[in-house]
Amino acid sequence: MRWFTRSTNSEYLTERRRMVEHQLVARGIADQRVLDAMSRVPRHEFVPESQVPYAYADRPLPLGDGHGDGRSDGQTISQPYIVAQMLEAARIGPEDRVLDVGTGSGYAAAVAAELAHRVISIERIPDLAVTAAATLEALGYRVEVITGDGTRGWPDAAPYDAIVAAATGPSLPSAWVDQLAPGGRIVMPVGRSGGAQRLAVFERDATGGLHETNLGAVSFVPLVGDGGWPEA
């Protein structure tokens, strides 16, 4: 949920509209709420200064140093189409509670906040979490950013109607299944970083079972943690 939005640079409005029409609608994104949210969120506010000219380009962008010590772990802000595809697949309603795993820049959390009632976002790299939280607060997005192991979820705010992960794991973390509401959806890439990955949607049915849908090949950084890959 967004409670306040500062004014954003009008010169980016045209770029956002072009991004939505050429990158999202043209590729089949049809959920009007997702399209409207992507039209509103100022992506240029979430990228490093050097990447602002490319903020609405059809590609992921590097986030730079996420540690304060020169290491970035290859973290990126995802391609706009991938953000839209994942959030459309999550089918987030206006009363839903969402767990966003892998805050990164905070951009996807901001888009989710346009769609949901409450968004909890977890980031394992402290400096990225601090920067994202500051950006989200400055822009007026009410997102609770937590530093920690995203594979453990966040039981304090469970159950979640949707869990969306921006990193690829070996399988579905059991903690997420435990924290998923009846009828809830989990959207995550599955596979090894640098290897074959698929974007999967897991949906819980009325009996508690999970049904998987494969949305195709993707490429994400590894999901590191107890329920993911070990840290290199």
N, C-alpha and C positions, 0 to 999 in steps of 0.2 A: 504494500500500500504506500502511495506517495502522499505526503502531507504538505509539501511545499516544494516549489521548483523555482530556482533563480532564473532570470532571463538569460538566454543563450544567444550566441552570435548568429544573427539572421543570415549571414552568408553561407552557413552550413545547412540551412533548411532545404535548399535546392539539391544539395548533394545527398541529403538523407532521402528525399523523395525519389531521386534517381536510383539510389541504392535499393530502395524497396521495390520499385517497378522493374528494374533491370536484373537484380540479383535474386530477389525473393519471389515476386509474382511470376516472373518469367520461368522460374524453375518449379513452380507448382505449389508454393506456400499459399494456402487458401484461408487460413484462420484469420478473420478480419481483426480480432483483438490482438493477435500477435503482430500483424502488419501495422496496426495503429501504434502499438507500443514501440516497435522498431522505428517508426516515423518520429516518435517523440524523444527518445533517449539520445542525448548528445554524445555520440561515440567518441568524438574528438576530445572530450574532457577526460577520457579514460586511458589515453595512450601517452607515452612519453613525448616530450616536446618535439623531438626529432622526427617522430612518426605522425604528427598532426596532419601534414599534407596528404598522407595516405590513409587517414582514418576511415574513409568510406570506400576504400578499395576492396576488390573482391578477393581478399586473401587474409590469412592471419598476420598479426604484427608482433614483433618482439617486445617484451615488457622491460628488457634490460635487467639491471642488477636487482635481485629480489632479496639479497642478504645484507647489503651494506659492506660486503667484503670483496666485491668484484665477481661473485658467482651468481648466475641467473637461473641455472638448471634448465635453460631452454624454454622458460615459461613464455606463453604468448597470449594475446587476446584473440579469440577464435574468429575465423571468417564469419561475416554477418550471416551468410546462408546457413551455416552449421548451427549458430545460435538460434536462428528462427526455426530450423528443422527440429532441434531438440525440444524447444519450448512448445512447438505445435504438437509434437508427439506426446508431451507430458500432459496436454489437455488441462491446463491450469484454469480453474474457475475463480471468480472474484471472492469467494469465501474460503479458498484453499490455503493450507499451510504447506510451505515448500522448504525443502532442504537443498541448498545449493552447495555442492562439494567441489572445491577448487576455485576459490574466489577470484584469484588472479588479479585482474585490473578492477573487478567489480562491475564490469559492463553487463554481463549476463544476469547478475543478481539484480541490477537496476531494471532490466527488461522484465525479469520475473516479478519484481515489485510492482510494475505497472499492471500485472495480471492477477496477482494473488492478494490475499488478506495479510499474510505474514510470511516473511522470508528469513530463514536462518542460513548464513553462509559460513563455511569452514575453509580456512586456508592454513596449510602446514608451515609456510614460510613467513616468519613474523613480520619482516619488513613489507612484504606484499600485503599482508592483512592490515597493517597500520595505514599504508597508503590508500588502499581500497576503501577502508572505513572512512578516512578523511574525505575522499572524493565523494562518496555516497552521501555523507552528512552535508557537505557543502552544497550538493545538488538537491538536497531535500528528500532523499530516498530513505525510508525507514527500514533499513536492513540491519539485522544483528550479525556482525562479523565476529567470528570466533577463531582464535588461533589454536590449531590442534590437528589430530589425526582424523581426517575426514572419513576414513574407512570404518571408524567406530560410530559414525553418525553423531547425533546429539540427542540423547534420550530425554533430556529435560523438557524439550518442546514437542516430543512425539505424542501422538502419531502424525505422520506426514501424508498428505494427499498426493504429493509428488516429490520425488528425489531425482535431481539432475546432476550428473557428474561430468566435469570437464577434464577427465584423465582416464586412461585405459587400464583396466584391471584384468587379472587372470580369470576372474569369475565374479559373480555377484556377492558382495560382502554380506555375511549373515546378519550383521548388526542392522543393515538397512532393511532387510526382510522383517526383522523383529520390530522395526520402528515404522513400518508402512501400514497405513490405514486400510481397512477393507475397501476394495475397489481402487486402491492407490496404484500409481504408475512409477516405475523407476526407469530412467533413460540414462544409459551409460555406454561408452565404448568398451568392448571386450577384446582382449588380445595383448600381445607383447609390443612394447614400444619399439619401433623400427621394424616390426614384422606385420603380419596380417592382423587387421583389426576390423571388427564390425560394430556398427551402431545398433544397440539392442534396446528394445522396450520390453520390460517385464510388467505385467499387469496382474494384480491379485483379484481372484474371482470371489464369489460369495462363499465358497467353501474354504477359502484360504489358500488355494492353489495358485501357482504362478504360471502365466502363459507368456512365452517369448515371441517377439516379432523382430525380424532382422531388417533394418533399414538400409543396409549396404555398407560398403567399405569406407573407412575414415582413417585419419591419422592424428593421434593425440599423444601428449607426454604421458609417462607412466603414473598410475595411481599408487602412491607410496604409503605404506602403513601396515598395520597388523593384518588387515583384510585385503591387502593389495600386494604390490611387489616390494621386496626389500630395498632399502635405500642404497644407492651405489656407493 
